[in-house]
Amino acid sequence: MRYAICLVVAICLAAPAEARRVALIIGNSGYAVRPLANPSRDARAIANAFKDTLQFDSVTLKTDLTRQGLVDALHVFESDTVGAEIAVVFLAGHGTALEQIDTYLVPIDAKLARESDLEDEAISLRSVLRRLEGASTLRLVILDACRNPPFPLAGRKRDTSRGLARVEPEDNTLIAYATKDGKTADDGAGAHSPFTAALLKHIGTRGIDVTFVFRAVRDDVMQATKREQQPHLYGTLGFKPVYLHRALAHPATAAPPAQALPTPTIEAPNEPLPTDIAIDSVILCLVRSHPFFSNAPPVFIGTFKSGWTSSGPDPAGRPLTDTVERGTKVRWLGPGIIGIERDERMEQRYSRHTSKSPWAWRNERHTSIDAANGLITLGYKSSRSQKLAAYDRQTSVIDTGGTLVGLDNLKGRVFPVRVGNRFSYEETWQTSSGKDKDKETRSYVCEVSRQYAASSFHPSLTGVAYLLVCDYQAVYQKNKDANNNGRTGQFFFEKLGIWIEADPISPRERLINEHADYTLKSFTLAR
């Protein structure tokens, strides 16, 4: 919803529900077709973790369930969830999707000769979610399923052979897949599947929100499977952390509020914004009035350079190296608002390529207006010239751009930047580049996770740099194939007052992009 004026909205939070926690754990191994080794073991281990480590009030373990057994177990569990704070369903076994619209959990006695049998013989994920509606704070479904295509359905016309379907759960609901939608998961050669092994490792970690538990699980699984399997968490929660561990569910005393930064001694400028970049007036009004953007510190940096290299094989297996050099100018325009001008040169070379000229190159100029000292872009324009292969002609693209037209669900705090800050927001973009015109919505969940000495990025820097990690989901209005999700990272340099993509020089860590070194090269420190 869009408003013509800026509003201050008071939000009343409901009182917390009864702090009862319940879980239903299911492991299906004994399939008549393609039995699985690990699900029953996985389920027993997960049930013990919920009971002994997480101290759930009720944990029900079921193995090798028929369809009727699965229906009965869910029916009983539905009664258990009424009035509960947290309700969890974990299932290890076979699962599949019908036309990538709905996910189905496959009982051991399912007879799937035709694709139409799936709706009769299996249980839909939507049906499971309906059984959890009695829980108030968190409804969590964990599926270590789709370990391989469960049954070759005769006469299949729709895509039921690979993966689980993408889901967009409602508020207070999270759905964790052992692998991304449309992909298959590994049953594992050890005592547990890779996903369950990682979940057992991290599920009892004290002091981290449930969403960050699954981030750690994802990282472990991707490392264990050499990136073949990427777990994914669908859905978002509010700003208030939700802990699975009983010991942290209701702390005796609230954490002290973050100490506000001293009032800046440098008065922020009040310059008119450049007119060559389109900025939505309602969004600008929101940025200037919403408490999410308050307490933005002064901006001290004028220009800096950065660069990085990344190496890897091309589709034909030939070693390829990308080198990027970027120069950036920063202009402080007003409280929390900066203008950025960036010139970037990319060159791509093969290590055995004898020519002095690069195989491919791109020159790009990018100008933007950003809020929250560079965290959120309000509008941009760019132009570029490029040659994408040695035999290509040079081409130019002029004045592509985009405008932020929606900024919603702002929760949490950005400033003052401190380790432990968590926030989330949703932004909607209208791009404006001819045939590629589209609308994109991105949902972000972010946390300031670590701090570094700024000197570890460049010897001339002082003070502290804070690492911000954001998970996002991107959905396009037209080009559905471009929908994606991932993780971004950047640093806030307290003595500079802005966010920068960079990786430390010492010790060398790839925190922003595991395939590239984002190196800061030079600075001109000026307001």
LOFIZA-418723 format. One record per residue (C-alpha): residue number from 1; residue in three letters; z, x, y. Coordinates in steps of 0.05 Angstrom, whole numbers, plus 5000, padded with zeros to 4 digits. Each point is the difference from the previous one (the first is absolute). Layout:
# residues N
[site NUM,'ALA',[Z,X,Y]],
...
This chain:
# residues 527
[site 1,'MET',[5000,5000,5000]],
[site 2,'ARG',[4982,5026,5069]],
[site 3,'TYR',[5038,4987,5064]],
[site 4,'ALA',[4977,5004,5072]],
[site 5,'ILE',[5067,5025,5025]],
[site 6,'CYS',[5052,5048,4972]],
[site 7,'LEU',[5058,4967,4964]],
[site 8,'VAL',[5068,5023,4978]],
[site 9,'VAL',[5016,4968,4933]],
[site 10,'ALA',[5069,4996,4969]],
[site 11,'ILE',[5001,5000,4924]],
[site 12,'CYS',[5057,4969,4962]],
[site 13,'LEU',[5014,5031,4933]],
[site 14,'ALA',[5026,4958,4943]],
[site 15,'ALA',[5066,5018,4969]],
[site 16,'PRO',[4994,5042,4937]],
[site 17,'ALA',[4997,4964,4934]],
[site 18,'GLU',[5047,5010,4941]],
[site 19,'ALA',[4992,5073,4978]],
[site 20,'ARG',[4981,4984,4928]],
[site 21,'ARG',[4945,5041,4967]],
[site 22,'VAL',[4962,4981,4937]],
[site 23,'ALA',[4945,5032,4959]],
[site 24,'LEU',[4954,4980,4943]],
[site 25,'ILE',[4972,5060,4962]],
[site 26,'ILE',[4943,4990,4950]],
[site 27,'GLY',[4966,5050,4954]],
[site 28,'ASN',[4940,4978,4957]],
[site 29,'SER',[4977,5051,4949]],
[site 30,'GLY',[4984,4961,4936]],
[site 31,'TYR',[4931,4973,5017]],
[site 32,'ALA',[4956,4980,4941]],
[site 33,'VAL',[4942,5032,5038]],
[site 34,'ARG',[5012,5069,5030]],
[site 35,'PRO',[5075,5007,4992]],
[site 36,'LEU',[5036,5046,5049]],
[site 37,'ALA',[5052,5053,4985]],
[site 38,'ASN',[5042,5003,5063]],
[site 39,'PRO',[5012,4931,5032]],
[site 40,'SER',[5061,4982,4957]],
[site 41,'ARG',[5032,5068,5012]],
[site 42,'ASP',[4982,4996,5074]],
[site 43,'ALA',[5033,4931,5006]],
[site 44,'ARG',[5064,5021,4966]],
[site 45,'ALA',[5007,5061,5045]],
[site 46,'ILE',[4986,4959,5063]],
[site 47,'ALA',[5050,4947,4978]],
[site 48,'ASN',[5054,5053,4992]],
[site 49,'ALA',[4984,5027,5069]],
[site 50,'PHE',[5006,4932,5033]],
[site 51,'LYS',[5065,4986,4963]],
[site 52,'ASP',[5036,5067,5002]],
[site 53,'THR',[4971,5037,5060]],
[site 54,'LEU',[4981,4944,5047]],
[site 55,'GLN',[5058,4956,4978]],
[site 56,'PHE',[4961,4934,4999]],
[site 57,'ASP',[5042,4939,4985]],
[site 58,'SER',[4953,4974,4946]],
[site 59,'VAL',[4948,5039,4961]],
[site 60,'THR',[4960,4964,4945]],
[site 61,'LEU',[4959,5043,4952]],
[site 62,'LYS',[4943,4970,4959]],
[site 63,'THR',[4950,5036,4955]],
[site 64,'ASP',[4936,4978,4964]],
[site 65,'LEU',[4996,4931,5030]],
[site 66,'THR',[4951,4947,4978]],
[site 67,'ARG',[4971,4954,5052]],
[site 68,'GLN',[5054,4948,4986]],
[site 69,'GLY',[5053,5054,5001]],
[site 70,'LEU',[4975,5024,5068]],
[site 71,'VAL',[5000,4929,5028]],
[site 72,'ASP',[5071,4988,4974]],
[site 73,'ALA',[5026,5066,5029]],
[site 74,'LEU',[4970,4986,5068]],
[site 75,'HIS',[5028,4929,4999]],
[site 76,'VAL',[5071,5025,4987]],
[site 77,'PHE',[4992,5055,5052]],
[site 78,'GLU',[4978,4950,5052]],
[site 79,'SER',[5069,4968,4996]],
[site 80,'ASP',[5033,5068,5006]],
[site 81,'THR',[4964,5015,5066]],
[site 82,'VAL',[5026,4940,5037]],
[site 83,'GLY',[5046,5025,5055]],
[site 84,'ALA',[4989,5073,4981]],
[site 85,'GLU',[4989,5054,5051]],
[site 86,'ILE',[4951,5041,4958]],
[site 87,'ALA',[4958,4979,4940]],
[site 88,'VAL',[4958,5050,4960]],
[site 89,'VAL',[4949,4990,4944]],
[site 90,'PHE',[4976,5063,4964]],
[site 91,'LEU',[4945,4996,4948]],
[site 92,'ALA',[4970,5056,4959]],
[site 93,'GLY',[4941,4983,4956]],
[site 94,'HIS',[4930,4973,5007]],
[site 95,'GLY',[4975,4965,5062]],
[site 96,'THR',[4933,4985,5030]],
[site 97,'ALA',[4965,4963,5056]],
[site 98,'LEU',[4951,4942,5001]],
[site 99,'GLU',[4944,5010,5050]],
[site 100,'GLN',[5048,5045,5040]],
[site 101,'ILE',[5032,4936,5026]],
[site 102,'ASP',[5063,4994,4958]],
[site 103,'THR',[5039,5046,4954]],
[site 104,'TYR',[5021,4978,4931]],
[site 105,'LEU',[5057,5026,4956]],
[site 106,'VAL',[4978,5001,4927]],
[site 107,'PRO',[5050,4979,4946]],
[site 108,'ILE',[4996,5033,4931]],
[site 109,'ASP',[4969,4938,4966]],
[site 110,'ALA',[4945,4988,5051]],
[site 111,'LYS',[4933,4982,4968]],
[site 112,'LEU',[4947,5017,5050]],
[site 113,'ALA',[4932,4987,4970]],
[site 114,'ARG',[4970,4972,5065]],
[site 115,'GLU',[5016,5012,5073]],
[site 116,'SER',[5023,4927,5007]],
[site 117,'ASP',[5055,5015,4949]],
[site 118,'LEU',[5035,5046,5050]],
[site 119,'GLU',[5026,4942,5041]],
[site 120,'ASP',[5027,4965,4938]],
[site 121,'GLU',[5026,5059,4960]],
[site 122,'ALA',[5031,5044,5055]],
[site 123,'ILE',[5048,4990,5058]],
[site 124,'SER',[4975,5007,5072]],
[site 125,'LEU',[5036,5044,5050]],
[site 126,'ARG',[5002,4940,5048]],
[site 127,'SER',[5040,4963,4948]],
[site 128,'VAL',[5050,5057,4995]],
[site 129,'LEU',[5007,5003,5076]],
[site 130,'ARG',[5016,4925,5003]],
[site 131,'ARG',[5059,5013,4954]],
[site 132,'LEU',[5031,5049,5050]],
[site 133,'GLU',[5001,4955,5061]],
[site 134,'GLY',[5075,4989,4993]],
[site 135,'ALA',[5015,5072,5022]],
[site 136,'SER',[5012,5009,5075]],
[site 137,'THR',[4994,5074,5019]],
[site 138,'LEU',[4952,5031,4949]],
[site 139,'ARG',[4954,4974,4946]],
[site 140,'LEU',[4973,5060,4962]],
[site 141,'VAL',[4949,5001,4943]],
[site 142,'ILE',[4986,5067,4966]],
[site 143,'LEU',[4939,5002,4954]],
[site 144,'ASP',[4991,5062,4957]],
[site 145,'ALA',[4940,4963,4971]],
[site 146,'CYS',[4925,5006,4990]],
[site 147,'ARG',[5010,5063,4959]],
[site 148,'ASN',[4929,4989,4975]],
[site 149,'PRO',[4953,4940,4996]],
[site 150,'PRO',[5038,4953,4954]],
[site 151,'PHE',[4946,4962,4964]],
[site 152,'PRO',[4923,5001,5001]],
[site 153,'LEU',[4988,4928,5020]],
[site 154,'ALA',[4937,4972,4969]],
[site 155,'GLY',[4947,4973,5047]],
[site 156,'ARG',[5038,5026,5061]],
[site 157,'LYS',[4965,4982,5065]],
[site 158,'ARG',[5056,5020,5048]],
[site 159,'ASP',[5036,5066,5009]],
[site 160,'THR',[5060,4996,4953]],
[site 161,'SER',[4994,5069,4969]],
[site 162,'ARG',[5033,5048,5049]],
[site 163,'GLY',[5063,4999,5041]],
[site 164,'LEU',[5044,4949,5033]],
[site 165,'ALA',[4980,4958,5060]],
[site 166,'ARG',[5019,5018,5071]],
[site 167,'VAL',[5057,4957,5027]],
[site 168,'GLU',[5027,4982,5068]],
[site 169,'PRO',[5070,4974,4988]],
[site 170,'GLU',[5041,4959,5049]],
[site 171,'ASP',[5060,5025,5040]],
[site 172,'ASN',[5058,5030,4962]],
[site 173,'THR',[4955,5012,4939]],
[site 174,'LEU',[4978,5067,4973]],
[site 175,'ILE',[4953,5011,4941]],
[site 176,'ALA',[4996,5070,4970]],
[site 177,'TYR',[4940,5018,4956]],
[site 178,'ALA',[5001,5061,4956]],
[site 179,'THR',[4930,5014,5027]],
[site 180,'LYS',[4957,4974,5057]],
[site 181,'ASP',[4965,4933,4992]],
[site 182,'GLY',[4936,5006,4960]],
[site 183,'LYS',[5023,5063,4963]],
[site 184,'THR',[5033,5012,4933]],
[site 185,'ALA',[5067,5034,4985]],
[site 186,'ASP',[5020,5050,4948]],
[site 187,'ASP',[5047,4981,4942]],
[site 188,'GLY',[5024,5072,4997]],
[site 189,'ALA',[5006,5050,4944]],
[site 190,'GLY',[5075,5011,5009]],
[site 191,'ALA',[5060,4955,4993]],
[site 192,'HIS',[4979,4958,5061]],
[site 193,'SER',[4938,4984,5039]],
[site 194,'PRO',[4989,5043,5063]],
[site 195,'PHE',[5018,4941,5044]],
[site 196,'THR',[5064,4982,4964]],
[site 197,'ALA',[5021,5073,4995]],
[site 198,'ALA',[4993,5007,5076]],
[site 199,'LEU',[5036,4934,5012]],
[site 200,'LEU',[5058,5021,4957]],
[site 201,'LYS',[5005,5065,5039]],
[site 202,'HIS',[5002,4967,5069]],
[site 203,'ILE',[5027,4930,4992]],
[site 204,'GLY',[5073,5022,5004]],
[site 205,'THR',[4991,5043,5062]],
[site 206,'ARG',[5053,4983,5051]],
[site 207,'GLY',[4986,4990,5073]],
[site 208,'ILE',[4926,4982,5000]],
[site 209,'ASP',[4967,4933,5010]],
[site 210,'VAL',[4965,4967,4941]],
[site 211,'THR',[4931,5012,5031]],
[site 212,'PHE',[5014,5075,5003]],
[site 213,'VAL',[5022,5000,4927]],
[site 214,'PHE',[4930,4978,4982]],
[site 215,'ARG',[4969,5052,5046]],
[site 216,'ALA',[5036,5054,4961]],
[site 217,'VAL',[4978,4968,4935]],
[site 218,'ARG',[4928,5000,5024]],
[site 219,'ASP',[5002,5074,5018]],
[site 220,'ASP',[5029,5019,4931]],
[site 221,'VAL',[4949,4959,4962]],
[site 222,'MET',[4941,5028,5039]],
[site 223,'GLN',[5025,5070,4986]],
[site 224,'ALA',[5012,4986,4926]],
[site 225,'THR',[4931,4969,4990]],
[site 226,'LYS',[4962,5049,5044]],
[site 227,'ARG',[4986,4943,5049]],
[site 228,'GLU',[4967,4957,4946]],
[site 229,'GLN',[5053,4946,5008]],
[site 230,'GLN',[5025,4977,5068]],
[site 231,'PRO',[5056,4949,5000]],
[site 232,'HIS',[4999,4950,5056]],
[site 233,'LEU',[5052,4955,5033]],
[site 234,'TYR',[4975,4934,5030]],
[site 235,'GLY',[5039,4962,5053]],
[site 236,'THR',[5048,5020,5056]],
[site 237,'LEU',[5072,4986,5018]],
[site 238,'GLY',[5034,4994,5067]],
[site 239,'PHE',[5030,5057,5038]],
[site 240,'LYS',[5069,4994,4967]],
[site 241,'PRO',[5002,5048,4940]],
[site 242,'VAL',[5007,4970,4931]],
[site 243,'TYR',[5036,5044,4949]],
[site 244,'LEU',[4994,4990,4925]],
[site 245,'HIS',[5063,5041,4988]],
[site 246,'ARG',[5061,4956,5000]],
[site 247,'ALA',[5043,5053,5035]],
[site 248,'LEU',[4957,4995,5062]],
[site 249,'ALA',[4985,4927,5001]],
[site 250,'HIS',[5057,4981,5046]],
[site 251,'PRO',[5030,5061,5034]],
[site 252,'ALA',[5070,4991,5026]],
[site 253,'THR',[4982,5022,5070]],
[site 254,'ALA',[4935,4996,5037]],
[site 255,'ALA',[4965,5065,5019]],
[site 256,'PRO',[5014,5020,5072]],
[site 257,'PRO',[4943,4984,5048]],
[site 258,'ALA',[4953,5056,5017]],
[site 259,'GLN',[5020,5037,5063]],
[site 260,'ALA',[4952,4985,5056]],
[site 261,'LEU',[4964,5058,5034]],
[site 262,'PRO',[5024,5018,5069]],
[site 263,'THR',[4963,4967,5057]],
[site 264,'PRO',[4939,5043,5014]],
[site 265,'THR',[5005,5041,5063]],
[site 266,'ILE',[4924,4997,5008]],
[site 267,'GLU',[4974,4934,5026]],
[site 268,'ALA',[4942,4972,4960]],
[site 269,'PRO',[4934,4993,5037]],
[site 270,'ASN',[4971,4932,5015]],
[site 271,'GLU',[4926,5014,4999]],
[site 272,'PRO',[4947,4946,4991]],
[site 273,'LEU',[4970,5002,4930]],
[site 274,'PRO',[4928,5025,4994]],
[site 275,'THR',[4950,4943,5004]],
[site 276,'ASP',[4950,5029,4952]],
[site 277,'ILE',[5043,4982,4939]],
[site 278,'ALA',[5012,4927,4985]],
[site 279,'ILE',[5074,4982,4994]],
[site 280,'ASP',[5023,4930,4981]],
[site 281,'SER',[5043,4973,5057]],
[site 282,'VAL',[5048,4963,4954]],
[site 283,'ILE',[5011,5063,4957]],
[site 284,'LEU',[5012,5041,5063]],
[site 285,'CYS',[5051,4949,5024]],
[site 286,'LEU',[5035,5003,4932]],
[site 287,'VAL',[5003,5076,5002]],
[site 288,'ARG',[5031,4999,5069]],
[site 289,'SER',[5053,4949,4983]],
[site 290,'HIS',[5019,5004,4926]],
[site 291,'PRO',[5063,5039,4982]],
[site 292,'PHE',[4961,5034,4944]],
[site 293,'PHE',[4969,5045,5053]],
[site 294,'SER',[5061,5013,5042]],
[site 295,'ASN',[5034,5068,5011]],
[site 296,'ALA',[4934,5038,4996]],
[site 297,'PRO',[5015,5071,5022]],
[site 298,'PRO',[4961,5041,5052]],
[site 299,'VAL',[4934,5033,4981]],
[site 300,'PHE',[4998,5075,5013]],
[site 301,'ILE',[4936,5023,4967]],
[site 302,'GLY',[4932,5006,5034]],
[site 303,'THR',[4952,5031,4949]],
[site 304,'PHE',[5003,5029,4930]],
[site 305,'LYS',[4953,5022,4945]],
[site 306,'SER',[5005,4988,4926]],
[site 307,'GLY',[4957,5013,4939]],
[site 308,'TRP',[4999,4995,4925]],
[site 309,'THR',[4961,5018,4938]],
[site 310,'SER',[4992,4962,4935]],
[site 311,'SER',[4965,5023,4937]],
[site 312,'GLY',[4975,4965,4938]],
[site 313,'PRO',[4939,4987,4956]],
[site 314,'ASP',[4944,4953,5022]],
[site 315,'PRO',[4975,4947,4951]],
[site 316,'ALA',[4957,5053,4966]],
[site 317,'GLY',[5060,5046,4991]],
[site 318,'ARG',[4980,5051,5052]],
[site 319,'PRO',[5057,5031,5041]],
[site 320,'LEU',[5000,4972,5071]],
[site 321,'THR',[5044,5017,5060]],
[site 322,'ASP',[5010,4957,5062]],
[site 323,'THR',[5023,5034,5064]],
[site 324,'VAL',[5023,4959,5060]],
[site 325,'GLU',[5017,5023,5070]],
[site 326,'ARG',[5029,4950,5049]],
[site 327,'GLY',[5019,5006,5074]],
[site 328,'THR',[5044,4945,5030]],
[site 329,'LYS',[5018,4982,5072]],
[site 330,'VAL',[5060,4955,5012]],
[site 331,'ARG',[5011,4960,5064]],
[site 332,'TRP',[5066,4964,5013]],
[site 333,'LEU',[4981,4933,5031]],
[site 334,'GLY',[5064,4960,4999]],
[site 335,'PRO',[5064,4986,4960]],
[site 336,'GLY',[4981,5014,4928]],
[site 337,'ILE',[4925,4997,5015]],
[site 338,'ILE',[4954,5060,4996]],
[site 339,'GLY',[4926,5013,5004]],
[site 340,'ILE',[4969,5047,4949]],
[site 341,'GLU',[4933,5037,5005]],
[site 342,'ARG',[4980,5036,4936]],
[site 343,'ASP',[4940,5044,4984]],
[site 344,'GLU',[4990,5017,4927]],
[site 345,'ARG',[4952,5045,4961]],
[site 346,'MET',[4993,4995,4924]],
[site 347,'GLU',[4960,5049,4958]],
[site 348,'GLN',[4988,4995,4926]],
[site 349,'ARG',[4980,5061,4959]],
[site 350,'TYR',[4988,5017,4928]],
[site 351,'SER',[5034,5065,4979]],
[site 352,'ARG',[4934,5026,4970]],
[site 353,'HIS',[4956,4974,5056]],
[site 354,'THR',[4965,5060,5031]],
[site 355,'SER',[4976,4969,5065]],
[site 356,'LYS',[5040,5016,5063]],
[site 357,'SER',[4995,4927,5022]],
[site 358,'PRO',[5046,4948,4969]],
[site 359,'TRP',[4974,4953,4946]],
[site 360,'ALA',[5026,4941,5042]],
[site 361,'TRP',[5033,4992,5068]],
[site 362,'ARG',[5027,4947,5047]],
[site 363,'ASN',[5020,5003,5074]],
[site 364,'GLU',[5042,4942,5024]],
[site 365,'ARG',[5032,4979,5065]],
[site 366,'HIS',[5056,4949,4996]],
[site 367,'THR',[5038,4968,5057]],
[site 368,'SER',[5059,4952,4992]],
[site 369,'ILE',[5059,4966,5033]],
[site 370,'ASP',[5063,5002,4957]],
[site 371,'ALA',[5068,4968,5003]],
[site 372,'ALA',[5068,5026,4975]],
[site 373,'ASN',[4980,5070,5023]],
[site 374,'GLY',[4939,5002,4955]],
[site 375,'LEU',[5025,4960,4940]],
[site 376,'ILE',[4958,4937,5009]],
[site 377,'THR',[4929,5001,5027]],
[site 378,'LEU',[4983,4942,5047]],
[site 379,'GLY',[4926,5014,5008]],
[site 380,'TYR',[4950,5056,4990]],
[site 381,'LYS',[4928,5021,5008]],
[site 382,'SER',[4963,5057,4967]],
[site 383,'SER',[4932,5033,4994]],
[site 384,'ARG',[4974,5052,4952]],
[site 385,'SER',[4940,5041,4979]],
[site 386,'GLN',[4993,5023,4929]],
[site 387,'LYS',[4958,5031,4946]],
[site 388,'LEU',[5026,4980,4932]],
[site 389,'ALA',[4959,5046,4957]],
[site 390,'ALA',[4958,5063,5010]],
[site 391,'TYR',[4935,4960,4993]],
[site 392,'ASP',[5022,4942,5046]],
[site 393,'ARG',[4978,4989,5071]],
[site 394,'GLN',[5053,5000,5054]],
[site 395,'THR',[5024,4929,5017]],
[site 396,'SER',[5043,4972,5055]],
[site 397,'VAL',[5046,4940,5004]],
[site 398,'ILE',[5022,4981,5070]],
[site 399,'ASP',[5059,4958,5024]],
[site 400,'THR',[5028,4971,4937]],
[site 401,'GLY',[5069,4973,5012]],
[site 402,'GLY',[5054,4950,4985]],
[site 403,'THR',[5054,4957,5033]],
[site 404,'LEU',[5069,4982,4973]],
[site 405,'VAL',[5001,4924,5003]],
[site 406,'GLY',[5063,4985,4959]],
[site 407,'LEU',[5068,5034,4996]],
[site 408,'ASP',[5050,4960,4959]],
[site 409,'ASN',[5063,5004,4958]],
[site 410,'LEU',[5030,5057,5040]],
[site 411,'LYS',[5065,5017,4966]],
[site 412,'GLY',[5048,5058,5006]],
[site 413,'ARG',[5005,5057,5050]],
[site 414,'VAL',[4954,5057,5020]],
[site 415,'PHE',[5040,5034,5055]],
[site 416,'PRO',[5041,5041,5002]],
[site 417,'VAL',[4966,5033,4941]],
[site 418,'ARG',[5051,5018,4948]],
[site 419,'VAL',[5001,5012,4924]],
[site 420,'GLY',[5012,4934,4966]],
[site 421,'ASN',[4964,4957,5052]],
[site 422,'ARG',[4959,4946,4965]],
[site 423,'PHE',[4951,4952,5030]],
[site 424,'SER',[4940,4957,4981]],
[site 425,'TYR',[4944,4965,5036]],
[site 426,'GLU',[4931,4969,4990]],
[site 427,'GLU',[4940,5014,5043]],
[site 428,'THR',[4932,4966,5003]],
[site 429,'TRP',[4938,5037,5026]],
[site 430,'GLN',[4934,4975,5025]],
[site 431,'THR',[4947,5054,4992]],
[site 432,'SER',[4938,5000,5043]],
[site 433,'SER',[4944,5041,4969]],
[site 434,'GLY',[4939,4956,4990]],
[site 435,'LYS',[4988,4982,4927]],
[site 436,'ASP',[5067,5028,4981]],
[site 437,'LYS',[5039,4951,5044]],
[site 438,'ASP',[5060,4976,4961]],
[site 439,'LYS',[5073,4981,5005]],
[site 440,'GLU',[5053,5041,4964]],
[site 441,'THR',[5074,4985,4990]],
[site 442,'ARG',[5048,5056,4981]],
[site 443,'SER',[5072,4991,4978]],
[site 444,'TYR',[5046,5061,5008]],
[site 445,'VAL',[5069,5016,4972]],
[site 446,'CYS',[5026,5065,5029]],
[site 447,'GLU',[5061,5046,4995]],
[site 448,'VAL',[5020,5063,5037]],
[site 449,'SER',[5018,5040,4937]],
[site 450,'ARG',[5013,5073,5019]],
[site 451,'GLN',[5007,5048,5058]],
[site 452,'TYR',[4975,5071,5010]],
[site 453,'ALA',[5008,5055,5051]],
[site 454,'ALA',[4939,4993,5046]],
[site 455,'SER',[4991,5075,4997]],
[site 456,'SER',[4979,4994,4927]],
[site 457,'PHE',[4935,4968,5026]],
[site 458,'HIS',[4985,5049,5056]],
[site 459,'PRO',[5040,5059,5027]],
[site 460,'SER',[4998,4973,5072]],
[site 461,'LEU',[5033,4934,4982]],
[site 462,'THR',[5074,4986,5005]],
[site 463,'GLY',[5046,4943,4981]],
[site 464,'VAL',[4992,4951,4943]],
[site 465,'ALA',[4940,4967,4966]],
[site 466,'TYR',[5010,4935,4961]],
[site 467,'LEU',[4956,4981,4941]],
[site 468,'LEU',[4977,4927,5000]],
[site 469,'VAL',[4971,4972,4935]],
[site 470,'CYS',[4965,4932,5000]],
[site 471,'ASP',[4972,4960,4942]],
[site 472,'TYR',[4944,4952,5020]],
[site 473,'GLN',[4955,4946,4973]],
[site 474,'ALA',[4933,4988,5035]],
[site 475,'VAL',[4961,4934,4992]],
[site 476,'TYR',[4931,4988,5031]],
[site 477,'GLN',[4973,4932,5019]],
[site 478,'LYS',[4928,5013,4980]],
[site 479,'ASN',[4994,5064,4960]],
[site 480,'LYS',[5049,4984,4944]],
[site 481,'ASP',[4978,5063,4962]],
[site 482,'ALA',[5032,5041,5055]],
[site 483,'ASN',[5070,4972,4987]],
[site 484,'ASN',[5047,5057,4984]],
[site 485,'ASN',[5072,5025,5001]],
[site 486,'GLY',[5032,5067,5007]],
[site 487,'ARG',[5049,5043,5037]],
[site 488,'THR',[4997,5035,5067]],
[site 489,'GLY',[5045,5053,5030]],
[site 490,'GLN',[5011,5032,5068]],
[site 491,'PHE',[5053,5036,5040]],
[site 492,'PHE',[5036,4984,5064]],
[site 493,'PHE',[5015,5063,5040]],
[site 494,'GLU',[5061,4984,5042]],
[site 495,'LYS',[4986,5054,5052]],
[site 496,'LEU',[4927,4977,5007]],
[site 497,'GLY',[5013,4926,4999]],
[site 498,'ILE',[4940,4980,4956]],
[site 499,'TRP',[4978,4990,4928]],
[site 500,'ILE',[4955,5053,4969]],
[site 501,'GLU',[4967,5009,4932]],
[site 502,'ALA',[5024,5068,4977]],
[site 503,'ASP',[5027,5038,4940]],
[site 504,'PRO',[5052,5055,5006]],
[site 505,'ILE',[4977,5072,5003]],
[site 506,'SER',[5065,5026,4969]],
[site 507,'PRO',[5017,4979,4948]],
[site 508,'ARG',[4928,4978,4984]],
[site 509,'GLU',[5002,4927,4980]],
[site 510,'ARG',[4946,4948,4997]],
[site 511,'LEU',[5038,4940,5025]],
[site 512,'ILE',[4944,4962,5035]],
[site 513,'ASN',[4943,5011,4951]],
[site 514,'GLU',[5009,5033,4933]],
[site 515,'HIS',[4928,5026,5001]],
[site 516,'ALA',[4999,5031,5069]],
[site 517,'ASP',[5041,5045,5046]],
[site 518,'TYR',[5011,4967,5067]],
[site 519,'THR',[5015,5061,5043]],
[site 520,'LEU',[5021,5000,5073]],
[site 521,'LYS',[4965,5057,5036]],
[site 522,'SER',[5016,5001,5075]],
[site 523,'PHE',[5036,4961,5054]],
[site 524,'THR',[5000,4991,5075]],
[site 525,'LEU',[5067,4971,5017]],
[site 526,'ALA',[4992,4960,5064]],
[site 527,'ARG',[5014,4930,5023]],
